[in-house]
Amino acid sequence: MEEQKKHQITVVIGVIISEGKIFFTQRHDPGSVYDKKWEIPGGKINHGESPLEAVVREIKEETGYDIEVLRLLPIETAMHAQGLQVIMIPYLCRIVGGEFKAENGKTLDGKFMSIKEMEAREFLPRDTEIAASALAAFEKYQTL
């Protein structure tokens, strides 16, 4: 039996909250176990780029939205298929401009969802827990 190759990547994600709902994108990744699953938008950090720069860029690319980063959230780790460990640097964000436009070839849809609405959909590993935690942090942030 062949040993599974293990590898790790670090990504940034932008948790966008508006009116008590969290914004998710639906992946377009034919042939992957993650095709059509929902996720918090984000992606890899480019060489020479800071995590803050990366999250602003990734959100713009994947959603069309311009964002303001409000604060860093607790860093998370998720185990994915084929031995992939993903370290996620999540930022709490708000939209300051732009309009939703699915990233050509990578995103099928985008939608703000309440925790209740999330129950009927499939998500990438750890995204539902990160979303619930971010919503609680956002509510606390609003009272400061």
C-alpha positions in Angstrom: 0.0 0.0 0.0 1.3 3.4 -1.0 1.8 5.9 1.9 -0.2 9.0 1.6 1.8 12.2 0.9 1.4 14.7 3.7 1.7 18.4 3.1 0.6 21.7 4.5 -0.4 25.1 3.2 -1.2 28.4 4.9 -4.2 30.5 3.7 -6.0 33.7 4.7 -9.8 33.8 4.8 -12.1 36.8 5.1 -15.1 36.3 7.3 -17.5 39.0 6.0 -20.5 39.6 8.3 -23.5 41.8 7.5 -26.8 41.9 9.4 -26.0 38.8 11.4 -25.2 36.7 8.3 -21.8 35.4 7.0 -20.8 35.5 3.4 -19.8 32.2 1.7 -18.8 31.3 -1.8 -19.6 28.1 -3.6 -16.6 26.3 -5.1 -16.3 25.3 -8.7 -13.7 22.5 -8.7 -15.0 19.7 -11.0 -13.5 16.3 -10.1 -12.7 17.4 -6.6 -14.4 16.2 -3.4 -14.9 19.9 -2.7 -16.8 20.8 -5.9 -20.0 22.8 -5.1 -19.2 22.9 -1.4 -19.5 26.3 0.3 -16.5 28.0 1.9 -15.4 31.3 3.5 -13.6 33.1 0.7 -9.8 33.4 0.8 -6.7 31.8 -0.5 -2.9 31.5 -0.5 -0.5 34.2 0.5 1.8 35.2 -2.5 5.5 35.5 -2.0 6.3 39.0 -0.7 2.8 39.7 0.4 1.6 40.2 4.0 -1.4 38.2 5.2 -3.4 41.4 5.4 -2.6 42.3 1.8 -3.5 38.7 0.8 -6.9 38.7 2.3 -7.8 42.0 0.7 -6.6 40.7 -2.7 -8.2 37.3 -2.4 -11.6 38.7 -1.4 -11.5 41.1 -4.3 -10.6 38.3 -6.7 -13.1 35.8 -5.5 -16.1 38.1 -4.7 -15.6 41.5 -6.3 -15.9 43.1 -2.9 -13.6 45.7 -1.4 -13.2 45.0 2.3 -12.0 46.6 5.5 -10.2 44.2 7.8 -11.6 44.7 11.4 -9.5 42.2 13.3 -7.6 39.0 13.3 -9.5 36.0 14.6 -8.0 32.8 16.2 -5.9 30.8 13.7 -7.4 27.5 12.8 -6.2 24.2 11.3 -8.2 21.8 9.2 -7.4 18.4 7.7 -8.5 18.0 4.1 -8.4 15.1 1.6 -5.1 13.5 0.5 -3.3 14.4 3.8 -3.5 18.1 3.3 -3.3 20.2 6.4 -4.6 23.8 6.0 -3.6 26.5 8.4 -6.1 29.2 8.2 -5.5 32.8 9.2 -9.1 34.3 9.5 -9.8 38.0 9.5 -13.1 39.6 10.5 -14.0 41.9 7.6 -16.7 44.2 6.3 -17.6 45.3 2.8 -16.8 48.9 1.9 -17.4 48.7 -1.8 -17.8 46.7 -5.0 -20.5 44.2 -5.9 -20.5 40.5 -6.0 -19.0 38.9 -9.1 -18.1 35.2 -9.0 -14.5 34.5 -9.9 -14.5 33.0 -13.4 -13.9 29.3 -13.3 -13.4 29.1 -9.5 -16.7 30.3 -7.9 -20.2 29.3 -8.8 -22.1 31.5 -6.4 -21.9 33.7 -3.3 -24.4 34.2 -0.5 -24.9 35.7 2.9 -26.2 32.9 5.2 -27.4 32.8 8.8 -26.3 29.9 11.0 -29.7 28.3 10.4 -29.4 28.6 6.6 -26.0 26.9 6.8 -27.5 23.7 8.1 -28.8 22.7 4.7 -25.5 23.1 2.8 -22.1 21.3 2.7 -19.0 23.2 3.7 -15.3 22.8 3.6 -13.8 21.4 6.8 -13.9 23.8 9.8 -15.7 26.6 8.0 -18.9 26.2 9.9 -17.1 26.4 13.2 -15.0 29.4 12.1 -18.2 31.2 10.9 -20.0 30.6 14.2 -17.0 31.8 16.2 -16.5 34.8 14.0 -20.2 35.8 14.4 -19.8 35.7 18.2 -16.6 37.8 17.9 -18.4 40.3 15.6 -21.2 40.7 18.1 -18.7 41.4 20.9 -16.7 43.7 18.6 -19.9 45.8 18.0 -20.3 46.4 21.7 -16.8 47.8 22.3 
